[in-house]
Amino acid sequence: MPSRGSGMGTCITHKGYVQITRRGPQRNRLVHRLVMAGMCLEFCYWPLGADGVPNGMEVHHQDFHPAHNCQSNLILLDPALHVHDNGRVRGAVAAVAVRDTGGGW
């Protein structure tokens, strides 16, 4: 991943997320939230916040790699489920199982 000042228009934050640095309306936005916002515009029936992600929801990386921003790696989680315990996310496995079994997605 490019570092700050490389001319690529992105950088890696101190937490490992890819952030847009080039000038424009997306400046300082996190790429994983932009990817999820695009999916929410097409598939989500919840009211969307100013950034395009449903209000009160958090974007979770299923593989725990914050720079891996493929659509298939991102899911929406309620903040109560998106609680980190010793490097793991409590509730994330249950949320993925519901999605994979066709539980309303």
C-alpha positions in Angstrom: 0.0 0.0 0.0 1.3 3.5 -0.8 2.6 5.7 2.0 1.9 9.4 2.5 3.5 11.6 -0.2 3.9 8.8 -2.7 1.5 10.6 -5.2 -1.0 7.7 -5.2 -3.7 9.8 -3.4 -4.0 7.4 -0.4 -2.2 6.7 2.8 -2.4 4.1 5.6 -3.7 5.5 9.0 -2.1 4.6 12.3 -4.7 1.9 12.7 -4.0 0.4 9.3 -7.0 1.8 7.3 -6.6 3.1 3.8 -7.5 6.8 3.7 -7.9 9.1 0.6 -5.5 12.1 0.7 -6.0 13.7 -2.7 -8.0 16.8 -3.1 -11.7 16.5 -3.8 -15.0 15.6 -2.1 -13.7 12.3 -0.9 -10.6 13.7 0.8 -9.9 12.2 4.3 -12.6 9.5 3.8 -11.8 5.9 4.7 -11.9 3.5 1.7 -13.8 0.7 3.5 -16.6 3.2 4.4 -16.7 4.3 0.8 -17.0 0.7 -0.5 -19.7 0.0 2.0 -21.6 3.2 1.1 -21.6 2.1 -2.5 -23.1 -1.3 -1.5 -25.7 0.4 0.8 -26.9 2.6 -2.0 -27.8 -0.5 -4.0 -28.9 -3.0 -1.4 -29.7 -1.3 1.9 -33.2 -0.3 3.0 -32.1 1.4 6.3 -31.8 5.2 6.4 -28.3 6.2 5.3 -26.1 8.6 7.2 -24.2 11.5 5.6 -21.4 9.2 4.7 -23.7 6.7 3.0 -23.5 4.0 5.7 -26.7 3.4 7.8 -26.8 5.5 11.0 -25.5 3.7 14.0 -23.8 0.8 12.1 -20.1 0.0 11.9 -18.2 -1.5 9.0 -16.3 -4.6 9.9 -13.5 -6.4 8.0 -14.2 -10.1 8.3 -10.5 -11.1 8.0 -9.4 -8.4 10.5 -7.1 -6.8 7.9 -8.1 -3.1 7.8 -6.5 -2.5 4.4 -8.5 -5.4 2.7 -11.4 -3.5 1.3 -13.1 -5.9 -1.0 -16.9 -5.9 -0.9 -16.9 -9.6 0.1 -14.7 -8.8 3.1 -16.9 -6.1 4.6 -20.1 -6.4 6.7 -22.2 -4.0 8.7 -22.4 -4.7 12.4 -24.3 -3.1 15.2 -21.8 -1.4 17.6 -22.9 -3.7 20.4 -21.6 -6.7 18.3 -18.5 -4.8 17.1 -16.7 -5.0 20.4 -13.1 -6.2 20.3 -12.0 -8.8 22.9 -8.4 -9.8 22.8 -8.1 -9.1 19.1 -11.4 -10.9 18.1 -14.7 -9.3 17.5 -17.5 -10.6 19.6 -20.6 -11.4 17.6 -19.0 -11.1 14.1 -19.1 -14.9 13.6 -22.8 -15.0 14.3 -23.4 -12.1 12.0 -21.5 -13.8 9.2 -23.3 -17.1 9.8 -26.7 -15.3 9.4 -25.6 -13.7 6.2 -24.2 -16.9 4.7 -27.3 -19.0 5.5 -29.6 -16.6 3.7 -31.0 -15.2 7.0 -32.5 -12.0 5.5 -29.7 -10.5 3.5 
